[in-house]
Amino acid sequence: MTASEKAKAKTEQAKGKTKETLGSATGNDRMAAEGRAEKNTGKARQAKEKAKDTLKP
């Protein structure tokens, strides 16, 4: 996994978690849902990069 892609995935996950927490704390369901989606996108990006690393010869 390249360093930039790894950082991008971790940043996306952290940003999503923050948004989700703020949305839940303020009762804003839309923001919480956006945060969950963003966090999951970061997790998917990280999984994709790990899979690419595993398949490298």
C-alpha positions as CSV (number, residue, x, y, z in Angstrom):
1,M,0.0,0.0,0.0
2,T,1.5,3.3,-1.0
3,A,2.0,5.8,1.8
4,S,-0.3,8.4,0.2
5,E,-3.1,6.0,-0.3
6,K,-2.7,4.7,3.3
7,A,-2.8,8.2,4.6
8,K,-5.8,9.1,2.5
9,A,-7.7,6.0,3.8
10,K,-6.9,6.8,7.4
11,T,-7.8,10.5,7.0
12,E,-11.1,9.5,5.4
13,Q,-11.9,7.1,8.3
14,A,-11.0,9.7,11.0
15,K,-13.0,12.4,9.3
16,G,-16.0,10.1,9.0
17,K,-15.8,9.1,12.6
18,T,-15.7,12.7,13.7
19,K,-18.7,13.5,11.5
20,E,-20.6,10.5,12.8
21,T,-19.9,11.4,16.4
22,L,-20.9,15.0,16.0
23,G,-24.0,14.0,14.2
24,S,-25.0,11.6,16.9
25,A,-24.2,14.1,19.7
26,T,-26.3,16.9,18.1
27,G,-29.1,14.6,16.9
28,N,-28.4,15.3,13.3
29,D,-29.1,11.9,11.7
30,R,-28.0,13.1,8.2
31,M,-24.6,14.1,9.4
32,A,-24.2,10.8,11.3
33,A,-25.1,8.9,8.2
34,E,-22.7,10.9,6.1
35,G,-20.0,10.2,8.7
36,R,-20.7,6.4,8.6
37,A,-20.6,6.4,4.8
38,E,-17.3,8.3,4.8
39,K,-15.8,6.0,7.4
40,N,-16.8,3.0,5.4
41,T,-15.4,4.4,2.2
42,G,-12.0,4.8,4.0
43,K,-12.2,1.2,5.2
44,A,-13.0,0.0,1.7
45,R,-10.1,2.0,0.2
46,Q,-7.7,0.5,2.9
47,A,-9.0,-3.0,2.1
48,K,-8.5,-2.5,-1.6
49,E,-4.9,-1.3,-1.1
50,K,-4.1,-4.3,1.2
51,A,-5.5,-6.7,-1.4
52,K,-3.3,-5.1,-4.1
53,D,-0.3,-5.5,-1.8
54,T,-1.1,-9.1,-1.2
55,L,-1.3,-9.9,-4.9
56,K,2.0,-8.2,-5.7
57,P,4.6,-10.7,-6.8
